[in-house]
Amino acid sequence: MAHIKIDATELDSILRQTPAAQNVMLVGRHGIGKSQIVTAHFASRGMKVVPFFLGQMSDPGDLIGLLHKDEKTGRSVFLPPAWWPEDDEPIVLFLDELNRARPEILQTVMDLVLNKTLAGKRLPEGSLVVSAVNEGDEYQLTELDPALVSRFNIYEFSPTLEDWLVWAAASEIDPRVTAFIRENPLFLDSDPKAEAQKAEMPFGGDLTKTPDRRAWEKVARMIGPIDEIELNEHAKLIAGIVGSTAALAFVKSVQSRPSVTADDVLFRFAGTKDRLKNLALPDFAGLNEQILLRLQSGKELTAAQTKTALGNLASFLGLLESDGHSEALAHLANLLENERYDVASGLLMAETEIRDRMTEFIDAISIE
């Protein structure tokens, strides 16, 4: 089935423009960040997101509350569930795993989607419903009623590598993971069937671990305290999260990579510049992206830290120029043209020495 494909930036725009009366459905594999992005988007608007994993619900009461006898009227009514808003402020209901829900759960969802009501109670004005579904032969899915599907604006959520790198920088994901994914993007969202065929695991494809965005975040959190990643000691540990093929590739990549990070350049340049002389063009390209992502991430820096970072970056550009790394300079200049790095670009171009160096370099290229 063909869907309108959108990335993270487009999803943010769509959520902002969709009226509360309309419902949004996101189609995509597990672990690609649907719930994280939805939650972050509405949090930025001051709205509470209430997630429901419908595939794990066994009783409609988990969603609508429990039946109760009203002592005054003698009638049966539903007690408001714990998540029901008490302040009459609009909320966002995020219905995850919609097409894994039991039929009785889907019947309850129908009233919610059609009328924004549950068991006769109407959600506060301005409340929204966003759902997420999985699509693919590897999932055990419930067929959705066409009448229910028709009530949603449907988009296939397919976040890009750049989307993930920007998020990873803002979330302080271990730079060893981001560097590996930047150079090996196929390992970010793998095809489970292809990975199952490659993996030599006795229990077959159904239980074969494969990498996804959520799994790489778990790897990053796990290896954070580990200074040296060793093949014998850590490969199996990581394989339990992303699978054996991705784990081996990651460990070997870390062991062969020069250990220079964006923070080394921005805050510890004096002690780092000798190590920069051993880097090749691919290493500089990855370092350039790390630097811009670090500045783009929005992580707060003090005035003194910003001054230090920009001064060291100017020195870094001077080293690239003096050592003849014109390709690395050209790569950085090209990145600064990308709108995804608008914050970092504005910060750098406001620094006179950096702006002058980049302008002179670009002019020299134009003349040649």
N, C-alpha and C positions, 0 to 999 in steps of 0.2 A: 504494500500500500504506500502510495506516495504522499508525503506531507511537505508543508512549507518548512524548510530548514533554516534555523536561526542559531547565531552564536550568542555568547554571554552579553555582549553590548546590545545586540538587537533584542534579547530577552528583557533586559532592563528597560529599554524603550517601550516595548510592547506592554509590559506590566504597568508602566506609568500612564500609558494612553488608553488602556482598556477600561471602559466604564464599569462601575461596581455591579451593575445589573447583569453583566456578561461574565461568563465563566471561561477559564483558560485551562487547556489540557496540554501537558508536555509529554512528548513521546521520546523515549531514549533508554539506553542501557542503564543498569544499576551502576552506582559508583562514579558518575560523571559530574556530580555536583549540583543536581537539580534542587534538592532541598536547601543546600547551603546558600545558593544564589537567591532563591525565593525569600528565604529568611532574612538575608542581608539587605535585600532590596526594600522590603517592607519595614524593617527595623530603621532604615534611613528615613522613612516617612513617619516614624513614630507609631507604627501599627504592630500589634501583637500577632504573631503567627502561631496557630494551634495545629500541630501536626498529628495526623492519624495514619498509622500503618494498617490499612484496611485488610491486607492479606493475613494479618495476625489476629484479627478480630473474629471471635466465635459467636458473639451475641450482639444484636442491635442495641442492647442496653448500654454497651460500652460507649456508644456514640450519642444516644438520645437520653440516657438516664433511666432510672428504674420506676416502674409503676407503683403508685402510692394512693391510698384512700384519703381523700380530703375529708377531715372530720366535720367541717362545717356544712358541706354540701352532700356528703355521702357518696360523691362520685369518684371514679378512678381518674387520677391525673399522673403525669410523669414528673418526678422530681427533677429539677434542673441538674444536669451533669456538672461535675467539678470544674470543667473548663468553661462553662457558660459565663459570658461577661456580666459582671454585676454593676458596672458603672455606665452601661449603655453606650460604651465607646465601640466603634466598628472594629472588627477583627478580621483576620484572614484564616480561613480553614484550608489547610494543605492536606489533601486527600491522596496520600502516597499509596502506590500499589493498587490502584483502583481496579485494574483488570485481574487482580488476584483475590478479590473479595468474594465471600460467599454470596449466593443469590439473595438471602434475606438481608444482608448488609446493603447490597445494591438497591434493594427496594426502599430502604431508608434514605439512601443517598439521593434517590430520584426526587423525593419531596424537597430535599435541601437544595438541589440544583435548580428545580423548577421555580420554587417560591421563596427560597431563603428561609424556610421554616423547618423545625424539627418537633415532632409530636405536638403540633399546634402552637409552638412558640416561635416568634419571628426574631431573626437575628437583628441586631442594631442596624439602623440605616447606614449604608456605606460599606457594609461587610462584603468581603469577596470570597469566592471559592476558586481555588487552584488545585488541579489534580495532576498526578503523574502516573504514567503507565509504562510498562516495559513491553518491548516488541522484539520477537525473535523466537526461533525454534527451540532455544535452550531453556525457555521459561515454561512453567506450568500455569496457563492462563485461563481465565473465565471469559467466555464470550460476552461482550457488552451489548445491551439492548440498543438498537439503532436510535430509539427515541431518546435515550440517555446521551448517547454520543453526539446527537444533533444539537444538544444544549451547550456544547463547548466550542470555543475557538481553538483549533488544534494546530500545534506546531511541533516539529521535530527539533528537539534541543541537541545541537551538535557543537559544543564549545570547542574553540580552536586551541592550538598549542599556545598561542600568545595569550589567550584568556587565562590559561592555567598558569603560565609563567608570571603574569601580573599578580594573580591571586597568591601564588606561592611566595612571591617577594613580600607582599603585604602581610602574609601569615607567618613569615619568618621560617619557611620550610628550609631544612638543611641544604646548604648550597651544593653539596655533593649529589643530592638527588636532582635538583633543578639542572645542574650541569649535565648530568647523564641524560635526562629527558630531553633537554635542548638538542643534544647531538643524536639521540636515538628516539625520535618522536613516536615510532611505531610501538614502542613499549608503553606508551601512556594509556592508550585505549586499545587493547589487543582483541583479536577475534578469538573467542573461547574455543571454537572448533579447531582452528588452526593450531592453537597452543596445545590442545589436547592431543592432536596428531603428532606433534613434535616431542611432547613430554613422554619419557619412558617411566610411567607410573603404573604400578600393578592394579590400581583401582579404577583406571579408565578415565574417560572424559568428564563424567558427571561430577567427580570430586576433584578434578585437577584445578589447582589454584592458577589463576591468570591475573595479570596486572590490570589495575584501573586506577583512576585518580584518587579514590578513597584509600586504596591499598598503598599507594606511594606516600600518602600523608602518614599512614601508620609506620611505614619504613623510616621516614624522616624523623618521627618522634622517637622511634626506638634507637636509632643510631646516634641521636644527638649527643649523648654523653660519651660515645665511643670515638676516641681520637684516631685510631688506626683500624681500618676494616681489613680483616684477614680472611683468606679463602677458606681455610679449614675450620676456623672458629665461627664465622658469621654467615657463610653462604647458606647453610641449611636453615639458620634462624630467619633469614630474609626470604628464603624460598617458601616458607610456610605462609607468607603474606602475598607474594607476587608470583610464585611459581618458580621452578628450577631454572628455566631458560632465562628469564629476566633477571633472576638473582645472580646467576653466574656472570652474565653480561655486565651487571652493575658493579659487582665486586672487582672484576678485572679492570673496568673503566676507572674506578676509584684508585686502584693501585698504580695505574699507569699515568694518572693525571698530575701535572704540577700543582702543588697546593698553594695557589694564589687566589684570594677571594676579593670581592668588591670592597669589603671593609679593610682588607690589607692595603689596597690602593688609596682609599679615601681617608683612612685614619692612621695608617702605619706605613706611609710611603717610604720614609727614610730607611726603614729596615727591610723593605720589600723590593726595592728597585734592582738589587743584584739578581734576585730570582726571576725578574721579568726578562732578563737577557736570555734565559733558556727557553722562552715560550715560542711556539710556532704560530702561524697565522690562525689556525682553528682555535688555539688557546686564547689568543687575543680577541677573536670574534666573540667567544663565549664570555670572556671577561668584560668586554664592552657592554654586552647585554645585561650582565649581572649588575654593572655599575648603574646603568640607566634604570633598571628595575628597582634597585635599592633606593634611588632618588625618587622614582615614580610612586613607590609603594605608599607614600603618605605617612610613614612612620616618623613621628615627631623628632626633630633634631633641635638642639639649642642653637642660639645664635653663634656661639663659639664653635660648636661642632660643624655647623654649616660652613663657617669661614675656613675651618681646617680642611673639610672635605673638598671645597672648591679650590683652595690653594694647592692641595695635593693632586687634584685632577689636572690642574694647569701644568704641574710638574710632570705628571704622567704623559700628557700630550707632548711636552717638550722632549721627553725621553723617546717617545715613538718617532718623533721627527728627526732627532739627532742620530738615532740608530737605524734610520732608513726603513721604518715600518710604515711605508705610505699606504699599503693595503689595509692595515689596521685602522689608520686614520680615516681612510675612505669609507670603511665599514661603519665607523662611529658616526661620520657625517651623514651617511645614508639612514642610519637608525634615527637620528635626530629629526628627519623628515617625516617619520611615522607618527601619526596622530595618537597612537597608543602611548607614546612617551611625551605627551604634551607638557606635563608638569615638569619632568626632568629637563626637557629642552628649554622651557622658559627659565628655569633656575640657572642652567648653564649659560644661556645667551645673555643673561643679566650680568654675568661676571665678565668684566672688560677683557682681561687677559685671555680667558678661554674663547670668548667671541672673536677676538682679534686673531688668535691662532687658527681657529677653524675657518674664518673668512679668508685669511691669507692662503691657507691650504686649498680651499675650494677655488679661489681665484687662480691659483697656480695650475690646478687641473684644467680649468676652463681655457687658460692661455695655451697649454700644451695641446 
